[in-house]
Amino acid sequence: MPKSRLRKKSDYTPPATATAVKISSGRGWVAPVMLALFLIGLAWIVTYYVTSASWPVQAWGNWNILVGFGFIAAGFGVSTQWK
């Protein structure tokens, strides 16, 4: 059986004009929305306590605390999308 000819392969040299490309994940909205939800929730709870339960919604009573924590929880939910 005849042997095949050996071919010498040249070493790979990357092109000189190659530049690093920054790949964006497209999730620039996550941090601002997350922080906004945290701040809205915090402001809701602080407003409720400072105004002695007359603001933001007086008819809801102590449910205002749950609404504030709901905004904060939504902020944590959005934070799972951050890369």
N, C-alpha and C positions, 0 to 999 in steps of 0.2 A: 504494500500500500504506500503510495507516494506521500511524502510530507507536504503540508501546505507551506507556502512561503510566510515567513514572519514579517509582519508589517510593524514598523516602529510608529507608535502614535505620538504626536507632538503633545507637549504639556499644554493644559488649558490656561490661557491667559484671558482674564476678563477684559471687556472693552474699556478703553480709557475714558470714554465719555459717559459711562454709567454714573448716575447720581442716586443718592438715597431718596426714596419716595416715602413720605409719611402717609400711612394708611389711617384714615379717620374712621372711627367706628360709627359715626353718624348719630351719636347719642349725646349731643351737646345740650339737649333740653332737660336731661335727667337732673343734674345738680340744681339748676334754678327752680325747677318744679318741686323737687324734694325740699329745698330750703324754704320755699314759699309755703308749702303745706305745714312744715314744722312751725314757722312763724305765725301762720294763721291760727293753728291750734293753740299755740301758746298765748297769743293775743286774746283768743276767745275765752280761755280759762281765766286769764288775768282780769279781763274786763268783767267777767261774771263775779269774781271775788271782790274787785275794787268797788263795783257799783252796788254791792250787797244784794245781788240776784235780781236787779231791776233791768239790766242789760245783759246780753244781746237779745234774748227772747224771754221775757218775763214769764210767759205762760208755761214754758217748758220746765221751769224750776231747776232741780238738780240734773236734769237731762242735758243741760248746757255743758256740764263737765264731760259727759259722754261724747257730745258732739266735738268738743275740743280735742279729746283723746282720739276721736275718730279721724280728725284731720292729721294728727301726729302719726297714727297708725298708717294712714294712707301715704304719708311721707316715707315711712319705713318700707312700705310696699313698693313705692317708686324706686327706692334706693337699691332694690334687688336688680334693677336694670342697668345699674352703673357698671362700666367696664374700665 
